[in-house]
Amino acid sequence: MDSQQLANDIRKIQETLRTERKFESITSELQNSKKTARGNKIWELKCKGCKADVTTSDKIRHINKQHHVVVDPTFSAKAYFREIPFKDGKQIGFEEVLVGKVYCEKENCRYDWGVRMYYKGCPISVLKISAFVLVLGEQRMEKKKWKDSPFQVKNEFSVDDMKKMLEKENNVGIEDDDDEEDPFQQLAQNLLK
């Protein structure tokens, strides 16, 4: 095979690969636009156990498109936190430490809503969508995975969200199993300044 033929073959392969990448990109954009188009409405999340109002879809953020976090300032009044001391927490990532569970506040319900963890020193509640009934007007549905939800969680958990969560934590205490001082208290105070 001569060098001209080899160059032509390489060019054809490169053009085919370029076309396949463009096709994949267009397909991905179409799928995202469909989800965004149906995700413009604000859904209510209700407890699956007692059907109590918990939060709305516009108050959910994601961390690296993996963990879905609630940033609703009224959430802590609707949830019961069962925490373990930080030192006994389970390291689940470079900046994440699992420190407990989140349940429905109502004593006759106590439905498991997700987990409590520290992310970059900020205590947050990570929800599982399977613990909620999604409501929009008369429409109700239940989903097992966040990717199947009728709305898209567009916003990443930001520094502003973290500051608001830390301010809320300083105003409303959580039930700890231990009275030891929080190792991230100094970090929280520095972020709030």
N, C-alpha and C positions, 0 to 999 in steps of 0.2 A: 504494500500500500504506500503510495507516495504521500508527501507532506501536504499537498493541496487537498487530497481526498480526506486525510486525517483531520485537517482544519475544518473542512465542510461538515464532517460527521460530528465533531465537537460542537460546532456552531448550532447544528440541528438539535443536539441533546440539550444544550443550554437554552435554546428557544423553547423547547418543550417543557423544561423545568420552570422557566420563567412564566409560561402560560399557566402551568399547574398552580404555582404560587399565587398568581393573580386571581385565579378561579377560587382557590381556598380563601383568599382574603375577601373577595366579594361575597362568598357564601357566609363567612363569619359575620361580616357587616350586616347582611340581611337578617341573619338570626338575631343579632343584637338589637337591630332596629325594631324587629317584631316584638321582642321582649320589652324594649323601652317604650314602645307605643302602648302596650297594654299595661305597662308599669307606671303610668302617670297618675293613676288614682291612688288615694290614700286609703289603705285597708286598716281595719281594726284587728288587733290580735286579742282574742279572748281565751281565758283559761279553758283547757279541754275538760277539766274536772268539774268546775262549777259555773262556767260560762261568764265569769266576772271580767269586766274590761281590764286590760293590762296595759297596752300601749298602742301606738299606731305605727304603720310602716315607715313613715317619714322620720321616726326617731330611732331607726336601726342603722347602724354603721357596720362596716366590715374591717377586719384586720387581715391584710394580704389575701383577700377574697376567700378566707378560710373560716375565721371566727366571726360570728354575727353578734354584735354588742348592742345593748340598749343604752341610749343616752338620754332617756326621758327623765326629767328631774323628779317626777312623781312616782317613778318606778319603785324606789326603795320603800315607800309606804304600802305598796301592794305586794311586796315580796317578803319572804322569810328566808334569811340567810343562815345556813349552818356552816360555820367556818372552823377550820383547824388552825393551830398556830402556824405562822409563816414558815418557821424552821422545819416543820413536818410536811410542808407542801411538796407536791410532785412537780419536778421540772419537766415541762412539756415542750419547751423550745428555748431558744437563746435568751429571749426576754419575757417568757411566760412561765408563771408558776401557778399551778392549780392548788387552790386553798379551800375549797368547799363546794357546797351545792346551793342552788336557788330553788325555792319552792313557793307555791301559792301561799299568801298570808293567811287565808281563812283556815282556821283550825280543823274544820270538818272536811277540808279538801286536801291541802298540802300536796298538790300535784307537782311532780318534778318538772321544773322549767328549764334546767340547764346547770351550768357550773359557775362557780365564782373563781376568779383568778386575778393575779397581779400581772399587768402588762406595763413594762417600763416603770414600775413602781406605783402604778395607778390601779386601785381595786375596781374591777369591772365585772359585769354579769354577762356571760356568754349564753345565749338562748338556743334551744333546739326547736325548730319550727314544728316538729311533730307533737309538741306539748300544747299547741294552740289551735283554735278554730279561727280561720281567717274570714272576716265579714266585710262585705261591701254592699250596703243597702240590704236587699233581700237575699243576696247571693252569699252562700256559706260554703266553705271548703276546708279540707284538711290535707296537708302535704307532709311527706316524710322527709324530704330534703329541701334545702334552701334553693337549690338550682331549679326546682320545679315550682317555686312560688309564683303567684300571679303578678308580682311586682318585682322590680329590680332594686337591689340595695346598691345604690350608685356611689355613695360617699364612703371614703376611707375614714377610719377613726383618726381624728386629727389632734393636734396639740391643744387647740381651743376646746375640743370635746373633753380632752383629758383634764384641762384646767377646771372646767365646769364640774366634772365628776369629782375631782379632789375637793373643790369648794363644798359640794354637796355632802361628801363623806365627813368633812370637818364639822358640818352642821348637824348631821343625823348619824348617830352611832349605829354600829352593827353588833350583833350578838357574837361575842368571841367565847371560845372554850377556855381561854387563858387570858390573864390580865397583863401579860408581858407587853412592853412597849413595841409599837410597830417599827420595824427597821427602816421603813420608807417614809416615816413621818418628816424627817428633815428634808428629804427630796421633795415631798409634797409642799412643804412650806416654801422651798426655794422656787418651785414652779409657779406658785401662786403670787410671788412678788413681781 
